[in-house]
Amino acid sequence: MADNRGSTAAVLLAFVGGAALGAVAAVLLAPESGAESRERVRKYARRAEGELQNLAGRAGEVFEEVVGQGKEFVDAKKSAFQEAFEAGREAMRQERDRLRNGGSNGV
């Protein structure tokens, strides 16, 4: 699920970047005065900045979620490993006790 969000963010970033390049090209090639072109570029830059800030915020949220999921995964595996280790230790103790008791009984 995190992979889908990451790829969505990448697609959105590519779209915004492409839109920015297209807008700059359109402004530079448009038959307007320099002042009008500069004002249009400023407006677009403000709008693009807001969109990039939103995208960066979303990317941060996704990153935090993925890190949280990673920590949960590690904790779950750590817990399972500890349980398996303790079960192995207990089995070893039981076998050692069985061999000691069996050895003294002549078995």
N, C-alpha and C positions, 0 to 999 in steps of 0.2 A: 504494500500500500504506500509506503514511503517512497518507493521507486517511482510510482505514478506521479506523486506530488513533485518530486525532484525533476522529472522530465517535463511536467507542466510548467514549472518555474523556468526551465531552460527555454521552452518554446515561447513563453511570454517575454522573456528577456530578449530573445532573438527577434521577436515581432516588434518590440519597442525599439530596439536598435535599428532594425530595417526601416521602421516608420520614421525615425529620426533622420536617417540618411536621405530618405525620400523627400522629407519635408525641406531639408536644407537644399537639396538639388532643385526642388520646385521653386523655392524662394529665390535662389540665385538665378534661375532661368526665367522667372516671371518678369513681365514688362511693368515694373513698379519703380517708384523713386527709391533712393537709398534709405530715406527715413521710414517709408512704409515697409520696406523689406526688413529693416532692423527691428521695427516694432513687431512684425509678424514672427521673426525669429525669437525675440524675447518671450512673446506669449507662448510659443511652442515650447521653448526651453523650460518655462515655469511649469507647464502642463506635464512635460516629460519628466521633470524632476519629481513632481508629486507622484507620478506613476511608478518611477523607480524606487522612491521611498516606500511606497506600498508594497512593491514586489520584494524589496529587501526585508521589510518587516515580516512578510509571509515566509520568506526563505528562512529567517531566523526562527520563526515558530516551528517550521518543519524540522529544522536542525535540532531544536530543543526536544521535539517529540521523538525523533530518531535516537538521540542520545539517551533519552529516558527509556525507550524500548530496549536499547542496547544494555543499559544497566540492569533492567529487569531480566533480560536473557542471561546475562552473566551471573546474576544472583541466583537464578533458578538452576543453572548448571553447577554453580558452586555448591548449592544446597544438595543437589543430587549426588555430586562427587563426595561430599562429606558423609552423606548417608551410606553410600556404597563403601567408602573407606571404613566407616565404623562397623558395617555389617561384615566386611572382610576381617577386620580385627577381632570381632567377636567370634567368628567362625574359627579363626586361628586359635584363639584362647580355648574354645571348646574342644578342638582337635588335640591341642597340647594336653589339656586336662584328661581327655579320654585315653591318650597314649600313656600318660603317667599312671593313671589308675589301672589301665589294662596291663601295663608292664609289671606292676607290683603284685598283681593277682596271678601272674604266671601265664597270662594270655598272649 
